Amino acid sequence: MLRALKKTEIQVAIASSLLFTGSAFAHDPVFSPGPHVLFKDGFEVHAEFFQAKQGDEKETEQAIAIKYGLSGDWVAGIEIPYQTNKDEAGTQQGVGDISLATKYRFWRNDSLGVQETAAMFVKVKIDSGDQTVSSGTKDTLLGLTYGYESLKWYRWTSIRYRFNQNRSFNNGNELQRGDRLFVDFAGGYRPQVNDYRAADTVWLLELNGEYSQRNSLNVVDITDSGGRQWFVSPGIMWTKRNFAIKAGVQIPVYANLNGDQPNADYRARLELEWHL
């Protein structure tokens, strides 16, 4: 029996070493941030397709991002999106606002078969896109995230706050855009533990909450703006060596929007990641 226990411990130790040190991959949810970062001097090429429908409005975005590992705990990157927005007024499309982001992992705890990490991050959206799709502002997102990763199970949680900049118009009006708070809980399950060189699949389930303040125009509140929404988001993550595919769909389960606003119908995301 002791021999069997020792054999099991050795197998777990080997699998843990392959999972947490040998693999180039970091496992994060689809619709919320995770704490993982790149290895020092590593590059990540990230392509994303996103679509959201809310009433008569449909938003589609394709984006490309490049990230660089400044150290084993610090990563920085740039993202360039191309957006298409459809509503009753017609279709607007063009290059969206560029975003600059950085993440710093300030805590890591490794034990047999388990890794826990926590990170802080900043993302700044620059007013750089085409007028047809740009918000015309510079907005800042701050956040904290925690992750637990074992051989079979994952869990993540995060909180993010987005400071939306006001927008001034040529006619003298000023739109005060309400800030937004995001709260996320996510879990993952790996049905089969493989060698890191083999393909790997993790099933995901997220709970994503959004709290938006009302907008106002010249300090007068806009009734049809702001509110609360919660989504349940099933997804999947498939990885092989230094390449990954992540996909998921957000399904609205609760909405309390102010005034006359259509509830979200769905949001879908597909991501491709390549680590170099």
HUPE-V167021 format. One record per residue. N is the residue number from 1. RES is the residue in three letters. SS is DSSP state (h for helix, s for strand, l for the rest). PSI is psi in degrees with one decimal (NA if undefined). D_LAST is the distance of its C-alpha to the last C-alpha in Angstrom with 2 decimals. Layout:
n=(N N)
res=(RES RES)
ss=(SS SS)
psi=(PSI PSI)
d_last=(D_LAST D_LAST)
//
This chain:
n=(1 2 3 4 5 6 7 8 9 10 11 12 13 14 15 16 17 18 19 20 21 22 23 24 25 26 27 28 29 30 31 32 33 34 35 36 37 38 39 40 41 42 43 44 45 46 47 48 49 50 51 52 53 54 55 56 57 58 59 60 61 62 63 64 65 66 67 68 69 70 71 72 73 74 75 76 77 78 79 80 81 82 83 84 85 86 87 88 89 90 91 92 93 94 95 96 97 98 99 100 101 102 103 104 105 106 107 108 109 110 111 112 113 114 115 116 117 118 119 120 121 122 123 124 125 126 127 128 129 130 131 132 133 134 135 136 137 138 139 140 141 142 143 144 145 146 147 148 149 150 151 152 153 154 155 156 157 158 159 160 161 162 163 164 165 166 167 168 169 170 171 172 173 174 175 176 177 178 179 180 181 182 183 184 185 186 187 188 189 190 191 192 193 194 195 196 197 198 199 200 201 202 203 204 205 206 207 208 209 210 211 212 213 214 215 216 217 218 219 220 221 222 223 224 225 226 227 228 229 230 231 232 233 234 235 236 237 238 239 240 241 242 243 244 245 246 247 248 249 250 251 252 253 254 255 256 257 258 259 260 261 262 263 264 265 266 267 268 269 270 271 272 273 274 275 276)
res=(MET LEU ARG ALA LEU LYS LYS THR GLU ILE GLN VAL ALA ILE ALA SER SER LEU LEU PHE THR GLY SER ALA PHE ALA HIS ASP PRO VAL PHE SER PRO GLY PRO HIS VAL LEU PHE LYS ASP GLY PHE GLU VAL HIS ALA GLU PHE PHE GLN ALA LYS GLN GLY ASP GLU LYS GLU THR GLU GLN ALA ILE ALA ILE LYS TYR GLY LEU SER GLY ASP TRP VAL ALA GLY ILE GLU ILE PRO TYR GLN THR ASN LYS ASP GLU ALA GLY THR GLN GLN GLY VAL GLY ASP ILE SER LEU ALA THR LYS TYR ARG PHE TRP ARG ASN ASP SER LEU GLY VAL GLN GLU THR ALA ALA MET PHE VAL LYS VAL LYS ILE ASP SER GLY ASP GLN THR VAL SER SER GLY THR LYS ASP THR LEU LEU GLY LEU THR TYR GLY TYR GLU SER LEU LYS TRP TYR ARG TRP THR SER ILE ARG TYR ARG PHE ASN GLN ASN ARG SER PHE ASN ASN GLY ASN GLU LEU GLN ARG GLY ASP ARG LEU PHE VAL ASP PHE ALA GLY GLY TYR ARG PRO GLN VAL ASN ASP TYR ARG ALA ALA ASP THR VAL TRP LEU LEU GLU LEU ASN GLY GLU TYR SER GLN ARG ASN SER LEU ASN VAL VAL ASP ILE THR ASP SER GLY GLY ARG GLN TRP PHE VAL SER PRO GLY ILE MET TRP THR LYS ARG ASN PHE ALA ILE LYS ALA GLY VAL GLN ILE PRO VAL TYR ALA ASN LEU ASN GLY ASP GLN PRO ASN ALA ASP TYR ARG ALA ARG LEU GLU LEU GLU TRP HIS LEU)
ss=(l h h h h h h h h h h h h h h h h h h h h h l l l l l l l l l l l l l l l l l l l l s s s s s s s s s s s s l l s s s s s s s s s s s s s l l l l s s s s s s s s s s s s s s l l s s s s s s l l l s s s s s s s s s s s s s l l s s s s s s s s s s s s l l l l l l l l l l l l l s s s s s s s s s s s s l l s s s s s s s s s s s l l l s s l l l l l s s s l l l s s s s s s s s s s l l l l l l l l l l s s s s s s s s s s s s s l l l s s l l s s l l l l l s s s s s s s s s s s s s s l l s s s s s s s s s s s s s s s l l l l l l s s s s s s s s s s s s l)
psi=(-43.1 -38.5 -39.5 -40.5 -43.3 -39.4 -42.2 -43.0 -40.2 -41.8 -43.2 -41.0 -43.4 -45.5 -39.9 -42.9 -43.5 -40.0 -41.4 -18.4 -34.0 -27.8 142.8 1.4 146.4 131.7 118.9 158.8 177.1 -46.1 3.8 157.5 152.3 172.8 -5.6 151.0 176.0 163.8 161.7 131.8 13.1 154.9 145.5 128.0 123.0 122.6 140.9 141.5 127.9 139.1 138.7 140.1 132.3 102.3 -125.8 1.0 136.2 129.3 130.5 136.8 132.3 135.0 149.7 135.0 146.5 129.0 150.8 134.6 102.1 -31.4 -175.6 -8.2 2.2 128.4 148.9 153.3 172.3 143.2 134.6 116.9 157.5 121.9 148.1 120.1 128.1 132.9 -167.7 -26.4 -12.3 -157.1 130.8 136.2 156.1 179.8 126.6 -174.2 134.4 142.8 139.3 134.3 153.4 148.3 137.3 121.1 110.8 -5.8 137.5 134.5 115.9 136.2 -179.1 108.7 6.9 139.5 129.0 136.9 157.9 146.1 158.7 152.5 158.0 137.1 128.7 122.9 122.6 143.0 86.9 -4.0 176.3 145.2 -27.6 -27.4 -12.6 146.1 -15.3 19.0 167.2 116.5 150.3 133.4 127.0 144.5 164.8 145.4 147.3 143.0 143.3 125.9 121.6 -174.1 -29.3 -31.6 150.0 153.5 144.2 155.1 149.6 157.7 134.9 145.4 127.4 120.3 109.8 126.4 146.8 155.8 127.5 144.6 162.5 -24.9 5.9 -11.0 152.1 127.1 117.7 106.0 127.5 141.6 165.8 140.6 133.6 134.6 129.7 140.4 136.2 151.6 156.4 152.5 127.8 109.4 -25.0 130.2 119.2 166.9 145.1 -17.8 -15.8 164.3 146.2 138.4 133.8 128.6 138.8 151.1 124.9 154.6 114.6 124.1 143.4 131.7 118.0 131.9 158.6 145.9 161.3 151.5 116.1 46.3 9.3 121.5 139.7 115.6 -44.4 62.8 153.8 171.4 -168.0 144.9 144.9 143.1 143.5 131.4 95.2 149.0 178.1 147.9 121.8 126.4 149.8 114.5 -114.0 22.5 141.6 149.4 128.5 139.9 150.0 168.4 136.3 125.7 119.4 133.3 -14.0 137.1 134.9 76.7 145.2 139.6 -148.7 88.3 137.5 142.7 155.9 139.0 -48.7 164.2 137.2 145.6 138.0 129.1 139.8 130.1 137.6 120.5 133.3 NA)
d_last=(43.78 42.31 40.56 39.06 37.92 36.28 34.52 33.22 32.06 30.19 28.46 27.47 26.23 24.06 22.66 22.09 20.25 17.89 17.49 17.11 15.59 13.98 12.01 8.59 10.44 12.94 15.92 17.71 20.58 20.71 23.43 23.18 20.77 19.62 19.14 15.66 13.17 9.70 9.72 10.94 9.09 5.83 5.01 6.18 8.03 11.22 14.31 17.61 21.16 23.99 27.72 30.67 34.41 37.24 40.70 40.96 37.70 34.38 31.10 28.06 24.77 21.58 18.85 15.47 13.55 10.86 10.21 9.64 10.43 13.74 14.51 14.19 16.55 16.03 13.70 14.73 14.15 16.14 17.29 19.52 21.73 24.27 27.27 30.32 33.24 36.37 39.65 43.37 43.19 40.85 37.20 35.13 31.68 29.41 26.36 26.35 25.94 22.67 21.45 19.98 18.84 18.16 18.24 19.50 19.85 23.30 24.22 22.90 25.17 24.29 26.99 27.47 25.42 24.98 22.71 24.02 22.31 23.42 21.97 23.37 21.90 23.16 22.61 24.72 25.55 26.91 29.87 28.26 28.54 31.25 34.58 34.89 32.09 31.49 33.14 34.25 33.28 30.73 29.97 28.35 26.92 27.06 26.23 25.99 24.32 24.77 23.15 24.48 22.50 24.30 23.98 25.89 26.28 24.49 26.08 25.11 27.26 26.82 29.09 28.40 30.87 30.63 32.93 33.97 35.49 38.88 39.33 42.28 43.90 46.10 49.19 48.97 47.68 44.88 42.78 41.87 38.84 38.81 36.03 34.12 33.36 30.87 31.19 28.93 29.26 27.00 26.95 25.01 26.09 24.33 27.08 25.74 23.73 21.70 19.72 16.07 15.37 17.68 17.54 18.46 20.61 21.79 24.70 24.99 28.03 28.21 31.18 30.57 33.34 33.89 36.76 37.53 40.29 42.74 42.36 45.38 46.84 48.84 48.97 50.37 48.35 47.12 48.39 45.92 42.75 40.95 41.22 39.39 37.24 35.66 33.38 32.56 29.11 28.25 24.74 22.36 18.77 17.40 14.22 13.21 10.63 7.26 9.30 12.21 15.41 17.78 21.28 24.53 27.87 29.92 33.60 36.12 38.50 40.29 41.03 43.51 43.05 45.64 48.11 47.62 43.89 42.48 40.46 36.88 36.82 33.17 29.57 26.73 22.95 20.18 16.47 13.39 9.95 6.58 3.80 0.00)
//
